[in-house]
């Protein structure tokens, strides 16, 4: 996802510096060009050779290093960078950045940065809460620097409180949000439904389907990376919430409808990926069901609310509506009918008979159907398919 991107990691003097080796490795696996700049104090916690081995680039520590005399190294690196993360960011480096002090390789490089700069403070809780440090953080925020809040817990010094460096996955998520995608959805509000719903038969059993929510969660993740303010209304799934997304958990189709109904008017784009259970039992869960030996139970059912139909009927001007269609046969014909019947702008159709497509897979084969035509995507990862879906929706805006 970071192919072609240059990521600068600034490492300052903190015991948490060792964690950045894992982050550097994760970034390389994302195909980023990773460059590490260290303060002298940081080299006492982790050796530059570690980063050079992981990134295959020189680890910079000396402002006056003459190994590349044809360029001013800190200026050249700052000009190439797509994102810069300082982690761990000590109280010392935060003070330098806030006050424009550039007296070593890291502070000098940061002062020349035009790309997004992120800082992840890590220090003793009393240092972190000191008014000087808090003032410096507020100064940096006012200048557009993103501050990643530290975690609370047991610190290396033995104190308990706020000051722990967040996990490397959290740091990676922030880098991805800053640099992975163009921000063509910035300022847009996107509502996505995902996963199955469950309709209770009794306190033990329910009616549902095989949806895992993977496609909807992938769409939410990619929309957030592209700058959208994303609300994800999710049925019960076994997936981690996508970063930077507001997740609204629901269980039944009625709960999902009510969550959508409360929010739909303020949204620019609505994407319904959820596989809502079609029927719900008429009786309450407290009513007893009787059966004779050798006979099944007859359960009276009624249809659940058709969320996509309702959204199409209430779609406001300028709002884009996308639905999903999962078919076993006549995929195109049935999906085109759904497009018109539900007043949608786009239907993403797939067949559960296609290998690598449908419920529970990490890939999907989508056919994107609009009133103007059809785009048959190849088999892609669900994140790649989600990206192409968002491209098509943005194209509808003309």
PyMOL commands that set and color helices and strands:
alter all, ss='L'
color gray80, all
select helices_A, chain A and resi 15-29+41-44+48-55+73-80+91-99+105-111+125-129+131-142+168-179+214-225+253-266+307-313+331-341+382-395
alter helices_A, ss='H'
color red, helices_A
select strands_A, chain A and resi 6-11+33-38+83-89+116-121+146-147+151-154+160-164+189-194+199-200+206-207+229-234+246-249+269-272+279-281+301-303+320-327+346-351+363-364+367-370+373-376+380-381
alter strands_A, ss='S'
color yellow, strands_A
deselect
rebuild
show_as cartoon
